[in-house]
Amino acid sequence: MKKDISPELIRKYLNGRCTPAEAAAVDEWYNSFDGEPDAISMLSQKQQDELKAILIKKISANIKVLGQPGLASPGKTFPIRKMAYYLSGIAAILLITLLFTISNQKTSHQNIASVSTEQLSVTNLTKSITKQVLSDGSTVWLSPQSNITYPKMFTGAQREVHMAGEAFFEVHKDHKHPFIIHSGGLVTRVWGTSFRIRAYKNIPTEVSVVTGKVSVRIPKQSAPEVMLFPNQRVTYLEAKDALKTEKKAKDVSMQIWQKARLSFDNVPLNEVMKVLNKKFGVSISTGDEKLSHFVLNADFTDQNLPAILEMMGKSLEVTYEFDDKGILLKSKNQ
C-alpha cells in the first residue's frame, strides 16, 4: 500500500531541505508507481497535450525555485538522474490531482442529476386526508384514493408536480420559481396561495381558490389562461374542450379548508365535535362512547379542519375516517 506524501514534503524535497529519512520516504513513494498502469495513456491526445503544457509550466517554475540562492545546502549537488525523479514526482502528483478532480466533478454532477430527477409518488390508501410537505415548504393535503408525483428536491426555474384525485395545496411563495400542477387535462400555475384541485376520472376537473390567485389553462390550446381569485372556481368541460368559470362559487365542501380561530379549555370531546360541525359544515361523530368523555385543551388558531383533526389525533390518540355519513372518530387502540 502506498504511503501518502504531502505537498509540503515534496516542496522540501525539491528545495533540498529534506532530512535523509524524509528523502528516502519520497523516493520510496515514487518507486511504488513502477509497474502500475499508465494513467496518462487513458487520456485523449488533446488532454495529454494540455496536461503536458501544464506540467512543463509547473516544472519550469520549480526549477527556478531550485535555482534560488539559499534553498539548497552549500556544496550539495543534484544528479541529473535524481532531478528526473524529482520532476517525475511532481508530474505524478499533478496527474493524480487532475484525475481526482475530474472524477470528483463527474461524481458530483451525477449526484446532482440524481437528486434533481428523483421523483416521489404518493398514493393515499387511507380513509382520511394525509399531509405531504414538499422540499420548498409547500403543503399538500391528499384526499383518500388520490395520488401526487413530485421531485424529491425542486430544481430549475419551475416547481412541477402531477396529481390525480383530489388535493388541497398551500403553496409556499416563490415568485422566481412558479409552482405548476398537471392534473386532469389542465395546467394550474401558482405563485403562492391555497386552493383545491379535483381531478377524478370521468368527472369534470375543478380548481377552486381559497386565498391568493392561480391561473388555469388547457395545455393543447393557445387560448389565454383563466385567472382565479378567492371563492372562484373553474371547471374543465372535456366534451367542449373549454373552461367554465364561476365568479362566486358556492361549495359547502370547500368550507373545511377555511382557516378558523378556535380554542378549547378543558372541553369534553362531544362538545368539541358540535363546535367543529357548526364551524366547518360537517358531521363529525364517534361510535366510541369513551371518546365522548375525553377532555380537550387546545388552541386551533388559524387552522383548517384537516389540520385540527391531525392535531387532535396526536393529542388524544384518536384517528378519523370519512364514511357515507361524514367523519367518524375512533380510538387508535380500537
QUIJOZI-V691483 format. One line per field, one symbol per residue. ss: DSSP state (2 for helix, 1 for strand, 0 for the rest). Layout:
ss = ???
This chain:
ss = 0000002222222200000222222222222000000022220022222222222222222222220000000000000222222222222222222222222222222222222220111110000001111000001111000011111000000011111111111100000000111110011111000111111000000111111011111000000001111000111110000111110000022222200100111111222222222222000111002222001111100010222222222222011111100111111000
